[in-house]
Amino acid sequence: MLIDKITSRQNPLIKRFRDVRQGHERHLILIEGVRLIEEAVNAQLHFEVIAYTDRLHTTERGQKLYKQLLNLSCRGALVTESIMTAMSDVSTPQGVAAIAHLPYASLDDAVSKPLPLVVIAHQLQDPGNIGTIIRTAEAVGADSLITTLGTVNPFNLKALRSAMGASFRLPIILNIKTPQVIEFCQKSGLQIITASTKGSKEYTSFNWKLPTALILGSEADGIDIFIQKLAKENVSIPMAKSVESLNVATATAILLYEAARQRQFQFS
């Protein structure tokens, strides 16, 4: 890593970070903080530039990360705290941020195991929810996560923080049209499962030991009628009568862990 020292707020690098943060370059993502950059390095993401302040050297963990960064083939920039704040998405940055290439995956990468489990996020809007869903999907050994058009970007910073690095390891296929998703499920032999409070079968009574695609509807609108008609089953989670519904990330975790339980937690 070749390192430049930057002290001027007029440096083009600051605008570069802001543009990526605002999503102006869709093939790039902004990563901030020691933990996320550690995860990105370990996942061998392709970095374009890494900016850091002297604060990175104040902890043993930061020093270890710095030594890893020196071995990367990308531009490095030692910046002042005020410049890091100008580039950052948070009010108190941790002293390191990076621009990296978006991890690429296609529908060809969506199924990788003999007994596949695919999670499909259909027009979810909350980045914290989708990040938590990605983290849970990796934890239960799901093959991949697919997002349909209209779904929040799972690689924005809030979603990345919620996913805690899982976004760099789990194949994530972005912005697929709904008919194309359905066609993929049918060609791949995946039973399509949806969930709602009005589901016809309790989730524990359903057979999750078959190739499965779990489709999650938006927090506000749920699942399209088009998808519901094609689903093999619409399952429900029992709840007290006083509770109207569960957060989509919470419900997803319950469903995916039931699938993992029935599959005897065989993640490989």
N, C-alpha and C positions, 0 to 999 in steps of 0.2 A: 504494500500500500504506500503510494507516494503521498506525502503530506504537505499541504500548503497552510500557511498561517493567515487567517482572515480576521481583520479588525474593522473593516468598513461595512456599514449597513447597506451600502450601495452595490456591494458585490453581487453579481448575477446569481450566485449560488443560493442566496436567500430567496429570490423570486422562484428559483427552481424548486426549492422545498415547498414553498407556498402553493405553487401550481400543482404539484403532486398531491399535496394535502387536500386540495380542493377538487381532486379527481379530474383534472384537465388532461392528464396523460394516462389513459386506461390500462396501458401495459405496465405501469409502474405503481408501486405502493410505498407509503411512508411507514416506517417502523420506528418506534421510540421506546427508550428505556432499556436498561441492562438485561432484564429477563427476556423480553421479546427478541432483542438482537442476539442474545445467546442462542435462543431457539432457532432463529433464522440461520445463524452460522452453522449450527449442528445439522440443520436440514439442507445445507449446501445451496441456499438461495444465491442467485446471481446478484451481487451488489453493484450499484453504479457509483455511489458515493457514500461515505460515512463521515459525519461531522461529530465532533466531540469537544468538550471543554476540559480544563484542568481538573475539574471535579471528578472525572472518571478515575483519576489516579489516587483518590483519597480513600478508597476501600480496597481490600484484598480482592474482592470479586471483580471490581472494575479493572484492576491491574491485570488480572488473569484474562479478562475479555480483551483488553487492549493488546496483549501479546498475540491473541488469536487474530485480531483484526489486522495486525501488521503483516500477516501471511496471506491476506486476500489481495487479489489482483483488481483493485479499484482505486478510485481517487479518495484521498483522506483530507479532512480539513479540520485544523485546530482553530476553534472560534471562541469568541468571548461569551460570557454568560448572557449579555444583553442580546447578542446575535442569536444564540441558541433559543432564547425566549421568543424572539421574533419569528423564528422558523417553526417553533413547536406548536403542537395542538393543545398543550396543557399550560397552566399558569406557573407551575414549578417543575420544569423539566429535570430529568435525572442526569443530564450531562452527556447524552449520546443519542444520536438519531441517524437514520439511514434511508436512502432511497434504494429500493431493490426491484428487480423484475418480478412481475406477478407470476406465481407458480401456475403453470399451464396444465390443464387436464381436459380431456374430451370425453364424450360418451363412451368411446372405446376403452377408457380407463375406469369406467364406473363399476364394473363387476370384475372382481379379481379372485374370489374364493369359491370353493365348490358349493357352498351353501350361502349364497349372497344375501346381504341385507343392505338395502340402499335407502337413504333418507332423502326426501324431496321437499324442499321448502318452497311453498307456492304463495308468492306475493306477501311474505312476511315483511313487516316494516320496522321492527325494533332491532337495532344492531346488537344490543345486549342479549336479546333472546337468541338470535341466530348464532352469536358467538358461543353461548352456553350449549346450544344444540350441537354445534360442531365438536365441542369438547366432549360431550356425552357420547356422540356417535363414535368418536375414536375410542373412548373408554370401553364401549361394548363390542368393539371389533367390527363396526360397520365398514362396508367396502368404500363408500363414498357419500358425498352430499351433492345433490343437484339443486340449483336454484332456477326457478322459472322467471320469465320476463316480469318486471315489476317488483321483484324482491330486492330488499336492501342489499347493498354491496357487503358481502361478508369479509371483505378485506379493508374496510374502513377501520380507523384506529380503535373506536369503541368496540367493534366486533372482534378485532384482533386481541384486545385486552381480555375480553370475556372468554375467548377460546384458549388463551394461555399457551399459545404455540401450536395447538392442534391444527390450525389452518395451514401450517407449513408442511404437515405430514399427511393429513387425510386428503385424498383427491377431491377437489371441489370443482364442479363443472358449472359454469356461469351462464345465466340468461338464455335458457333454452325455452323455446315456444312450447306451450302446453300440449298441443297435438303431437309434437315430436317426442316429448317426454313419455306420453302414453304409448306411442309406437315403440319406443325403446323398451319399455316395461314388457309389452306383449312379445316382442321379438326375443327378449332375454328370458322369457318364461317366469317373470316375477308376478306374484299375486299382488294386486294393488289393495292397500289397506288405508282407510281413513279413520278418523276418530271424531266423535262429537258427544255432547251430553245426551243426544237422542239415538245413540248407536244401538243396533239391534242385538249385540252380543257383548257381554263383559269381556274385557281384554284378557283376563286370565283363562277364559274358556275358549279362546281362539287358538288355533294351531299355528304357532310362529315357526315351526320347524320345517318350513318350506321356503324356497327362494321368495323374498318379500321386498316390496317397495312400500315404505310408509310415507304417505303424502300428508304434509302438515299445512293446514289452511291459515289464512291471514288472521291476525288477532281480532280484527273487526268484522270481517265478512265470512270467515270459515272457508269451507270447500265449495267450489263451483258445482252446480247440478250436473254439468257435463262429466266431471270426474266422479261424482258420487254414483252415477249410473254405471260407470265402468268398474267400480271397485268391487272386489270379491266380498268384502265385509266392511261395515262401518261399526267400529267397536266403541265401547263406552268405559269410563272409569267411574266406579261407584263413589258417590259423594253424599255428604249430609244435605238434607233438603234446604238448609239455609244458605248453602254455597251454590252460586249460579254456574261458575266454571273455574277452571284452573288456568294459570299462566301457561302459554304454549310450550315454553321451555321445560316447565315442571311436568306437564303432561307427557311430553316427549321422553323425558328421562324415565318415567314410570313404564311407558310402553316398551322402550328399547331394553330396559333391564328385564322385563318379562320375557322378551324375545331371547335375551342372553341366558336367562335362567332355564328356559325350555331347551335351549341348545347346549345346556350344561356348561356354559361359559367357555366354550371352545372357540377362542378368538383367532387362532391361526388358520 
